[in-house]
Amino acid sequence: MLMAKQAKAADPGATTASDVMIHAGKVTKTFGQGAGKVTALDAVSVDIRKNEFFTLLGPSGCGKTTLLRLIAGFELPDGGQILLDGQEIGHLPPYKRPVNTVFQSYALFPHMSVARNIGFGLEMQGRPKSEIKEATDRMLALVQMEHLADRRTDQLSGGQQQRVALARALAPKPKVLLLDEPLSALDLKLRKEMQIELKRLQEETGITFVFVTHDQEEALTMSDRIAVMKSGAILQVGAPKQIYNNPARRFVADFIGDINILDGKLAENGAKVVLPGGASVGALLAEGAARDGRVSVAIRPENMGLTAPDATDAALKGRVSNIVYFGAGHNLHVQLDGGGEVMVRRAQSEAEIGAPVGLTVPDAVQVLVD
């Protein structure tokens, strides 16, 4: 496990061929024919590293589950290639691929005990009883369910059933574990607990996890890297902090958490951006962004501050139109003098609805590709 942790400490932006567990190269997949033809994946390319918790994130219909099913072998690509640990797997049926899948429905056998469910896949492979017993005991310890080994799965809670499904999928020691929105059926509190549990299991086993979700919080909480998808394409791949703090595309910025998107104008060959109130701040240019003209800029609510309307550091001015308390703080909605609205997030605030305020912004703001 020390080696696994050292690997994750390496530069998150650098990937070599020996680091790659899954390579998808210009993968295309369509469904239907004629006027009803739908392109689920449009020449998608991505590298997923060994010992990585990698998340495919996006709205329904973006292609994330299709890509997962292509890796699993449940669907075949129309074009491109998929390599697993350097080997082409496009010709292999699902049962010959060194991957396992956990679905939204755990598909446990209710008439079997927890231990029998975990060892079932190994039984079907004809493994020796001693090996099955050893693997089952190891998985029971991993998911902390030794005391429930003899209980039937229909007598378990939803979280316990999910642990059994995970243990069954991990027992054969696959190179890759695919997870298709496995937390969606759980209540909020249990879902948060299982996010931590999943991350722990991935780190302890060192197996590459590929996780599909539309939940941004899940992705940010668990992932080493995230691929944000839309309409059959991957728009951005990066570590959670990179995706959150430096979104490259307007869709990515808007999809991940709360965001203020403002119109601005680039100046000084892209070094500065002029905001609607006339203030000039530094520009963080995403790859492919224009270096002049009208642009969109993104500022997170927690990165905006409140000040007096006549303060020298007030980049924008407006009036508080609404205040929303969410437990850990307040979201203040501010109607800008020049039109439009922004949100400011503060742990504490004495501002009142209707009060004029000035808004401070970071020294540099992210310029988006639309």
N, C-alpha and C positions, 0 to 999 in steps of 0.2 A: 504493500500500500504506500510505502514511502516513495517508490518510483512513480506511482500514479499521481501523488500529490505534487511531486517535482515537475512532472510533465505539465500539469495545469498551471504551474507558476510561470511557465515560459510565456514569451510574447504572444498575446492572444491574436495578434494580427498576422503572425507568421505560420504558414503551413507548408511542410515538406511532404514529398510523396510517401515517406515512411510513416508519417503521422496520420495518414488518411485511412479511415476504416471504410467509408462509403463514398464513392465518386459517382455523381450523376452528371453525365455529359450531354448537353443539348437534348434532353429527354422531352419527347412530345407524346401527348395522348389525347385522342379525340373520342367522343361518344356520339352515336347517331349518324345519320346520313342526310344529304340534301339540305333542305331548309332548316331541318332540326338538328344539324350537326353542331356540336359544342366542343370547343377546344378547352380541355381541362388543364393541360400543361402545354406551354408554348416555349419549346427549346430551353427548358430549365437546366441550369448547371449549378452544382454546389458540391463542396467537399465537406464531409462530416468526419471529425477526427476520432482517433482511438481514445477510449476512456473519457468521453465527452457527453455531457447532458445537453443535447441539441434539440431546440424546439422549433417546430414549424407553426407559425402564428399567422392568423388571418381570419377574415369573416367567412361565413358559410359560402361554399361555392368557389373558393379561391384556388383550390387544387391541392391543398395540404394533405387531405386523406388519400387522394389519388396517388400522390407521390409515395406515401407510406405503403399503400397496397402494391405499388410497383416494386418496392424494395422487398416486400414480403413474398411476392410472386403470385398474388391473387389477381393481378392484372398484368398484361404485357404491354410494353411501350410500342407506339407506332414508329418511333424513331429515336435515335440516340442510344446511349449505353449506360448500364449501371454496373459498377465494379464493387465488390465487397472484399476488402483486404487484398486488393490487387487482382482479384479474379473476376472475370466476366460471369455474371449469374443469370443473365437473361434467358438462358436455355434451361435452367434448372427449375423443376417443380418446387412448390413451397416446402414440402417435407424434406427436400435435400438441401435447403439453404440453411446456413448456421444462424438463423434468426428465430425469435419467438415473438408473438404478438399478444398484447393484452387489450381487449376491446372494452367498449362502454358496458356491454353485458358480460359479466365475468364467466358465464357458462360453466359453473361448477356443477358437480354431480351431487344432488341433494341426498341420495341414499348412501353416499360414501362418507367416511370420516375425513377430517382435515388431512391427516397423514396419507390416506389413500388417494385423495385428490392430488396432493403434491407429487406423489410418486407415480401417478397414472401414466404420464407421458413416457417415463423411463420404462415402465412395464411394457408399453406398446412397442418400444424399441428393443425389447428382449434383453434388457440389461440384467445382470446377475442380482439375486435378491440382496446379497450383502452390499452391493453398490447402491441399490435403490434405498436400502435402509440408511446407509451413510449419508446419501444426498438428501433424503427426507429430513433426517435429524439436523443436518447442517442448515437447511432452509427454515425449519421450524425455529431454530435459534436465531437466524438472521432476521426473521420477521417477528421475533419475540412472542411465539405462540406455542411453545413446548407444552404448556399446561392445557392446551385445547386440542392436542393431537388426535384424541379419540372422539371428539365431538362431531356430530353431523353438521354439514355446512349450512343446512337450512335452519339451524339453531344459532347462527352467528349474526352479529350486527353487520351493517353495510361496510363499515371500515374493516372489520375482521375478514369479511368475504373478499375484500379487495386484496388484503395481505396474502390470503391463500392463493388467489389468482396470480399475484406477483411471484410468490414462492414457486408455484407450479411452472411458471414460464422461465424462471431462473434456474431451476433444478438441473436441466441438461447442459448448463454452462454455455448458452449461446454467445456468439460474438457480438450480437446486436439484439437489444430488446426494443420492440416497437410498441408504442403506447398511444392508442387512439381515443383521446378524450376520456381516460378512465375515471376521472374525478367528477364528471358531470352529474352523476346521479346522487352525489353526497350533499348533505346540508353544508352551510357555509363554514361552521366551526370545524366539522370533521374534514372538510376539504382543505382547510388551512393546515390542520394537523398532518394530513396525508401528503401535502406538499413537502413538508420537512422530512417525512418518512421516506418519500421517493428519492429525495436528494441524498439522504443517508444511505439508502440501499445502493444507489449508483456509485457513490464514493467507496463504499465498502467492497463491492464486487469488482469495480474497475471495468465493468461492461459498458459499452457505448449504448446510451439511451437516446432514442429518437421519439420525441413527444409531440403530439398534435393537439392543439387547443385554439380556441378563439378568445380565451380569457387572458388579458394582458397581465394581470397580477400574477397568475400562475407562471407565465413565461418569465417575468422579471424575477420572481422569487427563486425559481429552481435552476434556470438555465446557465450553462457556461457561455453559450452563444444562441442567438435567435435569428431565424430567417423570417422576415415579414413578407407575406405573400398577398397578391391581389390579382384577380382575373387570370390565373394560370401562370403568373410570373413572380419571381423573387425580386423584390424592390430593394432590400437592404439586408445584409448579414453583419452581425456584430455582437459584442458582449452587451449584456443588459444596460450597463451604464452608458455605453456608446449609443445604443439605440434610443435610449431615453433622453440623454443630454445633447446628442448631436444627430438628430434625424436628418437624413439626406433628402427625403421626398416629402411633399406636403401630406400625402396619404399616411405615411409612417408617423409623422408628427401628430396628426389628428387622431390616429388609431391608438397610439400608446399614451394612455393617461390624458389628463386635462392639459390644454395648450391654448395660448393666445397666438393667433396668426394675424399679423398686421401687414398692410401694404407699405412698402418703402421704396426708396430710390438709391441705387448704388452710385457712389462717387469715388474719385481718386483711384480709378481702375480696379474697383472692387475692394479697396481697403476700408472704406467707410460706407455706412448706410444711413440715409436721412429718413427719420421716422415721421409719421403724420403730423406731429406737433412741431417739426422743424429741427429737433435735436439730432445731432450727428454722433453715431457710435461706431465702434469697430464692427467689421463684418467677418463672420465665419462662413466661408463658401463651401457648400457641399460639392462633391465631384460632379461636374456637368452643369453647375449653376452658371447663369449668365454673369458677366463681369461689368455690365452696365445696364441702365434702363430700370424699369419698374420690376420689383421683385416682391416675393412674400418672405416674411421673417417670422421665426417662431420663438416665443418666450414662455417658459413655464410659469404658472401662477406663483409658485414659491420663490421665483427669482425676480419678481416685481415687488417694489416697496412703496409704502405710503409716506408722503411728506406734505408740507404745506403747498398750496397752489402757486405761491410766489417764490418758492425755494429755488435756489440756483441749480440744484441737481434734479429738478422736476423735468423729465423728458416728455411727459404727457400730462394733460390736465383733463379733469372731468368731474362728475358727481356720482356719489354712491347711489345706486339704484336698488340694490337688494343685498341682504346679508344672510348667508346660510350657515347655520351651526351644524357641524358634522361630528362632534364629539372631541376629536383631537385638536380642533381649531375652527376657524371661520373662513368661508369663501366670500369675499366682497366683490360684487359685480359693479363695475364702474362704467357709466356711460361717458364716452369721450366727447370733448367739446367739438371736435371735428367730425363726429359721427363714428358709429361702431361701439362695441362694448368689449371690455377685457375683464378678466377675473384675477384677483389678488388673493393669495392664501396666507393667512397669518394665524399663529397659535393664539394670540390675544389681539383684540382690537377695540378701541374706544370710538371708532368712527360711527356716525349715525347715517341712516338713510336720508338722502337729500343733501348731505354735506359736500362742499367742494373740496377736492383733494388734488394733490400732485402725485405723480407716479414716477418712481425711479426704475431704471432698467439696467441690466448688466453692461459692463464696458464693451462687450462684443455680443452680437446676436447672430443666430443661425439663419443663413440665407438658404431657402429651400428650392429644390427642383420640383416644379408643379407636375 
